[in-house]
Amino acid sequence: MPLSDDQTRAVAALRFRALGDETRLRLLGILAEGEMCVADLMDETRLGQSLVSHHLRTLRQAGLVRNRPEGRLVFYSLSHAAADATIEALTSLVRSPAEAPAAALDE
């Protein structure tokens, strides 16, 4: 059953909120390389377990990552269908670097 326009906007808003954090974008970039467990993501990001897990939960709730339990470990990977749909939506909104907001260029 296809989503209504309201549901589609709600999903898009949830995903864009999830993408509005640099740490979550970093985690997505790491997961683009392949599936990883929380411990490996902690090593890669130098962040604590609770912070990594918090960000992964947000990304999972937005449908951007999937989790796969294996014994005591949980492995995370990109949800390619959601990522592709989000990239398509972003592509239609992205500005050229010359039009980047001044605040982004100051960092």
N, C-alpha and C positions, 0 to 999 in steps of 0.2 A: 504494500500500500504506500503510494507516494506521500511525502510530507506536504502539509499545507504551506502556504507562503509564510504564515506566522511561525510554524515549526521550523521551517528552513532558516528564517531570520534568527530564531532562538538558538539553533545549533551553531550558526555562524558567529553570533555574539559570544557564545561560550568558548568557541575555538579561538576567536580573536583575543578574548581576555586571557586565555591560557598562553597565547603567544606574546602577550604584553610584558613578559618578564625575561630579562637577559639570561638568567640561569636556566630557565626552561628552554629557551632557544639554544643554549649551549648543550643541554642534554639531548635535544632533538638532533643537533649536529653530530654528536657522538653516536647516537643510535642509528643515524643514517649509514654509519660504517658497518653496522650489524648488531645482532642481539647481544645484550650484556646483562649481568646480574647487578644487584644494588652495590655489592662490594666492589666490583670493577668500576662502576660509575663513581663511587666514592673516591677510589684511587685516581681516576682520570680527572675529576673535578676538584679534588682536595676539599670536599665538603663532608659534613657529618651525615650519618645514616638517617637521622630524623629529617634533616633538610632535604636530602635527596629523595627520600620516600614521600615527603610532602609534595614536592614538585612533580614527581612521577604520578602521584594520585590525581593531581590537577590535570595533568596531560592525559591520563587514562579516562577520567570523567569527561573530558572534552572529546574523547574518541581518537586522539592523535597517537597514542601508543597502546600496545596490547601487552598483557602479562601472561607468562606461562610458568606455573609452579612446577618445580622438579625437586622432589624431596623437600629439604628445608630451604632451598633457594628459590627465588622468583626471578625469572629472566624477562627482560623488557625488550620490545622491538617496536619499530614504527608501524603504524597502521597505514599501509600505503594508499588504500582507497581514500581515507580521510585526509591524508597528507596531500594527495593529488588534487582532491576537491578544494582544499584550502589554498594550495598554490595557485590553482586556476582563479580563485576569487581574488587572491592577492595580486596576481598579475594584472588583473583589470583595474586595480587601484593604485599600483606602485607609480611613484613619480620618478623622473629621471634624477640622477645625482645632483644636477644643477638646480633642481627644485626642492632639494632636501630641506627640511625645517632647520632653521638656524640653531636651535637647541641641540640637535643631533650632531651638527658639525662642530660645536664648541667642546664636545667631550673628548 
